[in-house]
Structure formats: C-alpha cells, structure tokens
C-alpha cells in the first residue's frame, strides 16, 4: 500500500514563498500521475496541480503563475513551489495520485498572514 507523507509547510507573510514536498513509499511512483490538493478551513479539498509521469504539468487557474509542481522519480517525491502567497492560499496541502488512492497523507499546513 502506498504511503504519502507531506512536509515543508509553515507560516509565511503575504507575498512570501514556501516549498512543500510529498514523499511516496511503495507502489510504482514513477508511473503515476501525481497531484497536489488543498483544503481550506470549512471547505472541501480542491485540486491545484498535477504532473504526469513524463513531467507534463497542469495548474489550476487559482495558482497558475505562482505555484509550480515538479517531481523527482529517483526519490519518489513530488514538490510544490509556491510564491506570491496570498491569505487565500491558507490551507492544508495534500498530495495524491490521480486518480486518488483511498488513503491520504496527513497533509502539511500552510498559513499566509497579512
């Protein structure tokens, strides 16, 4: 069973940058389409970016131009570089395969304050 462990979250001021990571263990990571999702307080989890096994990327309009998804298949890790952060980016950030595994990781909290 694949385990997903997100890390790298924290608190940052508006306009700042932060990078989060997601390490996967088990399974066949290099063959998976991987995605980042986020869940703001009181809201549903939402898709924000995806990357194919070959590195093709799609970013949701809400983060396009500010966030960049990447991956390193050698270490079974997917990354999300975030810049120009806004208070609306405050959320718990999760990664998962697309389509998603049933089990999600614990996520990593990102808090953007003004």
N, C-alpha and C positions, 0 to 999 in steps of 0.2 A: 504494500500500500504506500502510495506517495505521501510524504510529509512535506509541508510547506512552512517555512519559518521566515517571517518578515522581520526586518530590523532597520535601524537608522532613523527612525522618526525623532521628533523633538519639537521644541518651541522656537519660533523664529518671528522676526518682525516683518511687517508688510514690506514687500519688495525684496525680501531676502531669498536665499536659496537653500535647498536641502536635498540630499540624495537618500533614497531608500533602496533596500535590497531584499531579495527573496531567494532563499536557498532551498532547493528541492532535493529530497533524498528518495531513492527508489524509483522505479519506473524507467521510462525512456525519455528523459528530459529533452534531448536534442531533437526528438521527432515531434514534440508538442508545440502547438500554438499556445503562447503564454500571454496572459493579460494582467493588467492592474485594474483594480476596482477601489472605490472608496465609499464609506458610509458616514455621512454627517449625522450629528445628534438628531434623533427623531425622524430620520429619513431612511429610505430604502437604499440598499447598496447599489451603486451605479458603476457602469463600465467607464473607464477613462482612456485606456490604451491597450494595444495588442501588438504582438510581434510574432511573425511566422518562424518556422524552424530555419528558414533561409535568411531571416533578417528583415523581411518586409514589414513596415510599420504602419499602423493606423492610430491616430489620436483623435479623441473626441473633441468637438469644437470648443468645449469649455476649457480645454488645456492646450490646444494646438498653439504652437509657437512659444509656449512657456515650459512645457514638460517634454521629456524625451525618454522613450523606452528603449532599452537595449538588453542584450543577453550575452552571456559567456557560457557556451555549451561545455567547455572544458571543466568548469567548476559548478555546473548545474545551477546557475544563478541568473536571475533576471533583475534588472535595475530600473529605477525611475529617477531621472534627474529633474528636479523641479526648480524653477526660477521665477522671478517676478511674482512671488507668492502673495495671495490675497486672503483676507479673512474668510472668504467663501471656500477656500481650499482646506479649511479646518475639518478634519475627518480622521477616521481610522482607515488606513490603507491596507489593502489585501492583494495578494496575487493568487492566481489560479490558472489552470489550464482552460483553454476554450475548445470544446465545451468543458464546463467546470467539473472537477472532482466533487464528490459529495462532501468530503471533509475539507473545511477551510482552515487556514492557519489562524493564529491569534491576532494577526494584524499588527500594525505599528501606528501609534498616534502621531499625527501632525497637527500642531496648533499654530495658527498665524494670528498674531496680535497687532493691533494698530497703536 
